[in-house]
Amino acid sequence: MVVGKKAAAKKKAKKTPATQKKALHRTGATEKHNIPGYPTKLYIYKLEASKYWWVRYFLNGNAVRKTTKAEGKREAIAFAKEFYDVITYNQRHGINATASATSFEACKLELMKTEKAKLDRGEISVITYDNTNYRFDKHIVPYFRTKEVRDIDYYTLQSFQNEMSKLDLSSNTISMYMGLVRKVLGHAARRKLIIAVPEFPALKVKESPRGWFNTREYRRLWNAASRFIGERMEVRKYVDAKGFTQTQYINTKSKAKRLGEVMRYVDMTEDMRRLIVFMCNSYIRPTDVKFMQHKHVDVIKGPYTYLRLRLPPTKGHSDPITTMPKAVECYELLKQHHITTEQIGKQHDDEYVFLPQYKTNRGYALKQLQRQFEILMVDTKLGKGAAGEERTLYSLRHTAIMYRLLFGDGINTLLLARNARTSVEMIDRFYAKPLSGEMNIEALQARRRPRKFFDGEMVNGKLIQKETEDQ
């Protein structure tokens, strides 16, 4: 009975005005004012723990609040009115109501609407759009999410660049991230949210073109691809004695010791061998391999033998590609390899040229070719060039362009660039970067033929011409 009285007294004590006032004083507003002419759901208030006024607005049952950074009531009311305009703007345009229209994140969302429109018009590819979204979500938005675009200056950008450098990213990759930040701020400037795009910190970008294969390496690569046809390889991951994760590539028929666990199996195909020859004689990109169908290929035989590749546009280029004669032989052999008895004489223009069995997942088809190429790089020890440059499937395109620069007779760089769907600048900066004077020593030391001209003198009233040569 005594215990019951104590509990009742304790419960009654919780309802006393003094106790209620103390709780409100500790966690609630000490002063609160509505904004004249605005909804009652918008008001400013003060907290005991802050010297600034705060603004709060209830939207769809959720409280949106922000500090005004103002100690005076008049300044706080002016801020609250602007805050209300921002919230209603966001609501009309489908932007998160908790984000300011002048925040970096809100400007990024508006920019991506523009990028989506470009994608719908075919001005950019799906890969470009997805990569842009990925880079924003990976590092950029997490860093700038709480920042207003008007507060981003040179030192903010330098701080972000320094943080990116800690991630062990290349200068080229960091430059791409900084370029996306610049696009957001450029969008904010066009919307007049900021006066101008701030100065960006300097970043020295080192050109790092992929490797290519000289003729001796090319033969090694082709021989290895021929030797592996029909084999199944295991890709295994294990930890070595020093604690580093390593990869083992081993034939399923091999009796050698297996290390770690199997990650995947890779079937080595005839397509890989043909792809090496085809890419080195056609200038195409790996992404072209993914989408190339027989309807995109015209076989031309006459005074000149070549393939006319009418591929879907890539990187803003849509011109047909003219191949070397060897590509014709390679294409016809691959076509014969894939055609079945039932298909003979039938039209199959919609079939894919490489790995046609993957009809619906062409991304996986390209991945399979890349994995086969990776195994060849390990087997031949050609994964890195003499200068340490990485060699990937893209290196076959570089090889095609380098061979024309090395072995072509008076090749026109502009013509080569257009045929390879690139620019003269890109050839000079990336594809032709390994080109040295020694590689074209004949051209450097060649001399033009001596010019002949005639001189004359009068002898006994007659003009006698003398033939001389330019020295």
GUTIMI-489216 format. One line per 3 residues: for each residue x, y, z of C-alpha. Coordinates in nm, 3 decimals. Example, Ala and Ser with C-alpha at 12.3 -4.5 7.8 and 13.67 -1.06 7.14 Angstrom:
<rs>
1.230/-0.450/0.780 | 1.367/-0.106/0.714
</rs>
This chain:
<rs>
0.000/0.000/0.000 | 0.288/0.237/0.074 | 0.450/0.147/-0.253
0.129/0.237/-0.436 | 0.118/0.583/-0.273 | 0.480/0.653/-0.371
0.410/0.556/-0.732 | 0.102/0.779/-0.744 | 0.296/1.070/-0.594
0.574/1.019/-0.850 | 0.322/1.011/-1.137 | 0.155/1.328/-1.006
0.491/1.502/-0.980 | 0.551/1.445/-1.355 | 0.244/1.656/-1.433
0.341/1.961/-1.231 | 0.378/2.287/-1.433 | 0.730/2.336/-1.301
0.845/2.003/-1.438 | 0.677/2.065/-1.775 | 0.839/2.407/-1.801
1.182/2.259/-1.727 | 1.145/1.997/-2.006 | 1.033/2.260/-2.256
1.318/2.489/-2.149 | 1.573/2.213/-2.206 | 1.462/2.081/-2.550
1.208/2.321/-2.700 | 1.198/2.677/-2.829 | 1.246/2.958/-2.583
1.089/3.211/-2.822 | 0.874/3.164/-3.133 | 0.725/3.401/-3.397
0.512/3.346/-3.707 | 0.587/3.531/-4.030 | 0.316/3.788/-4.120
0.145/3.708/-4.450 | 0.283/3.353/-4.464 | 0.135/3.017/-4.356
0.133/2.951/-3.982 | 0.340/2.639/-4.049 | 0.633/2.875/-4.116
0.790/3.038/-3.812 | 1.120/3.137/-3.656 | 1.228/3.032/-3.310
1.519/3.042/-3.071 | 1.690/2.764/-2.881 | 1.869/2.802/-2.552
2.172/2.623/-2.698 | 2.210/2.860/-2.996 | 2.255/3.234/-3.030
2.097/3.228/-3.376 | 1.734/3.225/-3.483 | 1.611/2.907/-3.655
1.338/2.870/-3.916 | 1.096/2.578/-3.942 | 0.833/2.482/-4.196
0.603/2.177/-4.194 | 0.568/2.014/-4.536 | 0.361/1.698/-4.586
0.383/1.625/-4.214 | 0.763/1.659/-4.206 | 0.950/1.940/-4.036
1.208/2.119/-4.251 | 1.433/2.344/-4.045 | 1.750/2.543/-4.086
1.958/2.794/-3.896 | 1.927/3.152/-4.019 | 2.278/3.239/-3.898
2.119/3.565/-3.782 | 2.100/3.701/-3.428 | 1.856/3.980/-3.513
1.486/3.912/-3.553 | 1.446/4.126/-3.867 | 1.727/3.941/-4.051
1.583/3.608/-3.938 | 1.238/3.694/-4.081 | 1.394/3.794/-4.416
1.581/3.462/-4.421 | 1.260/3.272/-4.339 | 1.080/3.429/-4.638
1.362/3.325/-4.872 | 1.364/2.981/-4.712 | 0.991/2.944/-4.781
1.041/3.043/-5.148 | 1.315/2.782/-5.183 | 1.100/2.506/-5.031
0.803/2.579/-5.256 | 1.033/2.596/-5.562 | 1.179/2.257/-5.475
0.832/2.109/-5.428 | 0.715/2.231/-5.769 | 1.025/2.094/-5.947
1.040/1.758/-5.773 | 1.353/1.837/-5.574 | 1.396/1.703/-5.223
1.227/1.955/-4.999 | 1.502/1.927/-4.741 | 1.760/2.047/-4.995
1.803/2.410/-5.078 | 1.752/2.510/-5.444 | 2.090/2.675/-5.418
2.258/2.368/-5.273 | 2.513/2.172/-5.474 | 2.295/1.861/-5.467
1.991/2.046/-5.604 | 2.199/2.194/-5.888 | 2.339/1.849/-5.964
1.985/1.708/-5.993 | 1.889/1.988/-6.230 | 2.205/1.927/-6.436
2.127/1.556/-6.466 | 1.785/1.642/-6.610 | 1.970/1.824/-6.886
2.203/1.526/-6.935 | 1.900/1.295/-6.955 | 1.755/1.514/-7.229
2.087/1.485/-7.418 | 2.066/1.108/-7.381 | 1.712/1.106/-7.519
1.827/1.314/-7.819 | 2.116/1.077/-7.882 | 2.381/1.341/-7.809
2.547/1.123/-7.543 | 2.557/0.747/-7.493 | 2.402/0.544/-7.213
2.753/0.459/-7.091 | 2.844/0.829/-7.065 | 2.523/0.909/-6.877
2.564/0.616/-6.636 | 2.932/0.698/-6.572 | 2.843/1.059/-6.494
2.578/0.948/-6.246 | 2.818/0.699/-6.088 | 3.095/0.956/-6.039
2.856/1.207/-5.885 | 2.718/0.951/-5.638 | 3.058/0.792/-5.561
3.262/1.091/-5.444 | 3.127/1.430/-5.552 | 2.783/1.453/-5.392
2.894/1.301/-5.057 | 3.156/1.577/-5.029 | 2.947/1.874/-5.149
2.600/1.764/-5.030 | 2.579/2.010/-4.739 | 2.735/2.301/-4.927
2.563/2.590/-5.098 | 2.697/2.669/-5.446 | 2.755/3.030/-5.345
2.986/2.913/-5.065 | 3.210/2.702/-5.291 | 3.533/2.888/-5.364
3.889/2.807/-5.473 | 3.986/2.670/-5.133 | 3.679/2.442/-5.116
3.770/2.301/-5.457 | 4.132/2.260/-5.357 | 4.026/2.073/-5.044
3.811/1.837/-5.253 | 4.098/1.781/-5.495 | 4.328/1.698/-5.204
4.076/1.447/-5.068 | 4.054/1.281/-5.409 | 4.434/1.255/-5.419
4.425/1.050/-5.098 | 4.222/0.782/-5.282 | 4.521/0.689/-5.496
4.345/0.796/-5.816 | 4.534/0.899/-6.129 | 4.553/1.266/-6.222
4.335/1.189/-6.528 | 4.061/1.044/-6.308 | 4.076/1.334/-6.064
4.056/1.572/-6.359 | 3.734/1.402/-6.474 | 3.580/1.445/-6.127
3.682/1.812/-6.116 | 3.529/1.857/-6.461 | 3.192/1.734/-6.333
3.209/1.976/-6.038 | 3.279/2.253/-6.289 | 2.969/2.151/-6.490
2.748/2.183/-6.181 | 2.888/2.525/-6.095 | 2.851/2.629/-6.459
2.485/2.527/-6.441 | 2.446/2.731/-6.120 | 2.604/3.034/-6.289
2.365/3.008/-6.586 | 2.073/3.000/-6.343 | 2.224/3.311/-6.179
2.259/3.134/-5.845 | 2.622/3.244/-5.841 | 2.788/3.539/-6.012
3.058/3.332/-6.182 | 3.227/2.994/-6.168 | 3.512/3.016/-5.915
3.874/2.960/-6.012 | 3.976/2.595/-6.008 | 4.308/2.471/-5.867
4.565/2.367/-6.125 | 4.608/1.996/-6.186 | 4.885/1.857/-6.403
4.741/1.576/-6.611 | 4.986/1.321/-6.742 | 4.895/1.166/-7.075
4.903/0.789/-7.036 | 4.813/0.614/-7.363 | 4.757/0.240/-7.363
5.025/0.015/-7.498 | 5.039/-0.131/-7.847 | 5.201/-0.443/-7.995
5.495/-0.442/-8.234 | 5.499/-0.705/-8.509 | 5.697/-0.958/-8.305
5.462/-0.922/-8.005 | 5.160/-0.940/-8.235 | 5.274/-1.279/-8.365
5.325/-1.406/-8.009 | 4.977/-1.293/-7.916 | 4.813/-1.453/-8.220
4.999/-1.782/-8.170 | 4.889/-1.796/-7.805 | 4.526/-1.728/-7.902
4.544/-2.012/-8.157 | 4.694/-2.249/-7.903 | 4.423/-2.180/-7.643
4.118/-2.235/-7.867 | 3.874/-2.480/-7.708 | 4.046/-2.477/-7.368
3.871/-2.394/-7.041 | 4.062/-2.188/-6.787 | 4.011/-2.154/-6.413
4.053/-1.814/-6.253 | 4.146/-1.861/-5.888 | 4.212/-1.609/-5.609
4.455/-1.677/-5.325 | 4.661/-1.493/-5.062 | 5.038/-1.526/-5.092
5.293/-1.557/-4.811 | 5.316/-1.176/-4.781 | 4.939/-1.138/-4.739
4.871/-1.002/-5.088 | 4.579/-1.128/-5.298 | 4.699/-1.295/-5.617
4.529/-1.447/-5.923 | 4.604/-1.788/-6.069 | 4.504/-1.877/-6.426
4.519/-2.251/-6.483 | 4.388/-2.491/-6.746 | 4.120/-2.728/-6.616
4.321/-3.014/-6.771 | 4.639/-2.915/-6.591 | 4.769/-3.132/-6.307
4.954/-2.840/-6.147 | 4.877/-2.739/-5.792 | 4.569/-2.522/-5.758
4.575/-2.226/-5.521 | 4.281/-2.061/-5.347 | 3.922/-2.078/-5.467
3.777/-2.076/-5.817 | 3.628/-1.737/-5.902 | 3.512/-1.822/-6.254
3.572/-2.037/-6.561 | 3.670/-1.881/-6.894 | 3.624/-2.064/-7.225
3.884/-1.969/-7.486 | 3.719/-1.927/-7.826 | 3.789/-1.894/-8.197
3.635/-1.545/-8.170 | 3.932/-1.426/-7.965 | 4.185/-1.526/-8.229
3.980/-1.362/-8.506 | 3.921/-1.051/-8.297 | 4.296/-0.989/-8.264
4.336/-0.987/-8.642 | 4.013/-0.796/-8.704 | 4.082/-0.511/-8.461
4.441/-0.467/-8.580 | 4.310/-0.425/-8.935 | 3.994/-0.223/-8.881
4.060/0.056/-8.622 | 3.740/-0.028/-8.430 | 3.689/0.018/-8.056
3.595/-0.267/-7.819 | 3.247/-0.113/-7.780 | 3.202/-0.149/-8.157
3.265/-0.523/-8.118 | 2.979/-0.542/-7.870 | 2.718/-0.397/-8.107
2.850/-0.497/-8.452 | 2.602/-0.706/-8.653 | 2.635/-0.849/-9.004
2.402/-0.579/-9.137 | 2.669/-0.324/-9.044 | 2.933/-0.493/-9.262
2.966/-0.455/-9.641 | 3.227/-0.669/-9.820 | 3.385/-0.475/-10.107
3.594/-0.666/-10.363 | 3.742/-0.502/-10.670 | 4.055/-0.301/-10.743
4.068/-0.260/-10.365 | 3.941/-0.520/-10.117 | 3.806/-0.398/-9.784
3.513/-0.396/-9.544 | 3.289/-0.095/-9.512 | 3.176/-0.085/-9.148
2.858/0.120/-9.103 | 2.858/0.097/-8.724 | 2.629/0.282/-8.481
2.771/0.623/-8.382 | 3.044/0.622/-8.116 | 3.185/0.926/-7.934
3.007/1.164/-8.170 | 3.142/0.999/-8.488 | 2.924/0.820/-8.741
3.142/0.796/-9.055 | 3.184/0.449/-9.210 | 3.514/0.276/-9.136
3.724/0.134/-9.420 | 3.937/-0.165/-9.318 | 4.256/-0.326/-9.441
4.227/-0.626/-9.682 | 4.318/-0.874/-9.405 | 3.997/-0.785/-9.220
3.791/-0.924/-9.512 | 3.951/-1.267/-9.484 | 3.914/-1.262/-9.105
3.544/-1.167/-9.126 | 3.458/-1.436/-9.379 | 3.636/-1.706/-9.175
3.454/-1.602/-8.857 | 3.121/-1.589/-9.041 | 3.181/-1.940/-9.171
3.278/-2.059/-8.822 | 2.949/-1.947/-8.666 | 2.705/-2.041/-8.942
2.516/-2.366/-8.887 | 2.391/-2.616/-9.146 | 2.036/-2.487/-9.101
2.145/-2.128/-9.167 | 2.321/-2.187/-9.498 | 2.156/-1.974/-9.762
1.943/-1.790/-9.507 | 1.961/-1.426/-9.417 | 2.105/-1.353/-9.073
2.186/-0.982/-9.086 | 2.070/-0.926/-8.730 | 2.316/-1.180/-8.592
2.613/-1.040/-8.403 | 2.957/-1.089/-8.556 | 3.147/-1.184/-8.239
3.007/-1.433/-7.984 | 2.658/-1.429/-8.143 | 2.531/-1.681/-7.886
2.496/-1.394/-7.634 | 2.203/-1.229/-7.809 | 2.044/-1.043/-7.519
2.343/-0.962/-7.299 | 2.604/-0.804/-7.521 | 2.780/-0.650/-7.225
2.856/-1.001/-7.102 | 2.981/-1.098/-7.450 | 3.236/-0.816/-7.444
3.333/-0.909/-7.088 | 3.404/-1.265/-7.200 | 3.637/-1.140/-7.473
3.814/-0.911/-7.226 | 3.866/-1.203/-6.986 | 4.009/-1.419/-7.263
4.243/-1.136/-7.361 | 4.353/-1.099/-6.997 | 4.452/-1.468/-6.990
4.655/-1.421/-7.309 | 4.835/-1.126/-7.153 | 4.936/-1.341/-6.855
5.044/-1.634/-7.072 | 5.252/-1.424/-7.315 | 5.376/-1.181/-7.045
5.271/-0.893/-7.269 | 5.043/-0.727/-7.013 | 5.274/-0.426/-6.986
5.471/-0.245/-7.253 | 5.837/-0.146/-7.241 | 5.748/0.179/-7.063
5.515/0.006/-6.817 | 5.196/0.103/-6.998 | 4.894/-0.122/-6.948
4.776/-0.334/-7.239 | 4.406/-0.406/-7.270 | 4.171/-0.501/-7.551
4.179/-0.134/-7.652 | 4.551/-0.178/-7.733 | 4.453/-0.364/-8.051
4.296/-0.042/-8.184 | 4.615/0.146/-8.094 | 4.811/-0.119/-8.280
4.602/-0.071/-8.594 | 4.662/0.305/-8.596 | 5.034/0.268/-8.515
5.081/0.022/-8.801 | 4.938/0.273/-9.047 | 5.165/0.547/-8.914
5.465/0.315/-8.935 | 5.401/0.124/-9.255 | 5.162/0.346/-9.450
5.308/0.519/-9.755 | 5.257/0.891/-9.703 | 4.952/0.839/-9.485
4.736/1.147/-9.435 | 4.680/1.195/-9.061 | 4.346/1.371/-9.111
4.223/1.086/-9.332 | 4.341/0.829/-9.079 | 4.171/1.016/-8.793
3.837/1.033/-8.974 | 3.850/0.670/-9.077 | 3.927/0.568/-8.716
3.647/0.791/-8.582 | 3.873/1.014/-8.382 | 4.054/1.348/-8.422
4.403/1.447/-8.534 | 4.460/1.587/-8.185 | 4.372/1.254/-8.021
4.604/1.067/-8.257 | 4.887/1.305/-8.170 | 4.821/1.299/-7.792
4.749/0.929/-7.743 | 4.773/0.694/-8.039 | 5.092/0.832/-8.197
5.265/0.918/-7.869 | 5.497/0.611/-7.889 | 5.599/0.710/-8.244
5.968/0.802/-8.253 | 6.200/0.931/-8.522 | 6.387/0.604/-8.533
6.068/0.418/-8.625 | 6.045/0.623/-8.946 | 6.414/0.666/-9.013
6.362/0.620/-9.388 | 6.125/0.915/-9.404 | 6.357/1.132/-9.193
6.663/1.058/-9.404 | 6.489/1.053/-9.741 | 6.607/1.310/-9.996
6.403/1.449/-10.275 | 6.520/1.388/-10.630 | 6.762/1.654/-10.765
6.588/1.924/-10.962 | 6.708/1.974/-11.321 | 6.724/2.318/-11.478
6.884/2.471/-11.785 | 7.126/2.757/-11.816 | 7.239/2.907/-12.144
7.511/3.120/-12.302 | 7.559/3.272/-12.644 | 7.823/3.101/-12.864
7.881/3.242/-13.218 | 7.541/3.403/-13.206 | 7.359/3.087/-13.093
7.204/3.010/-12.746 | 7.363/2.697/-12.604 | 7.169/2.535/-12.311
7.354/2.354/-12.036 | 7.177/2.104/-11.807 | 7.272/2.128/-11.440
7.145/1.973/-11.114 | 7.050/2.127/-10.782 | 7.311/2.044/-10.520
</rs>
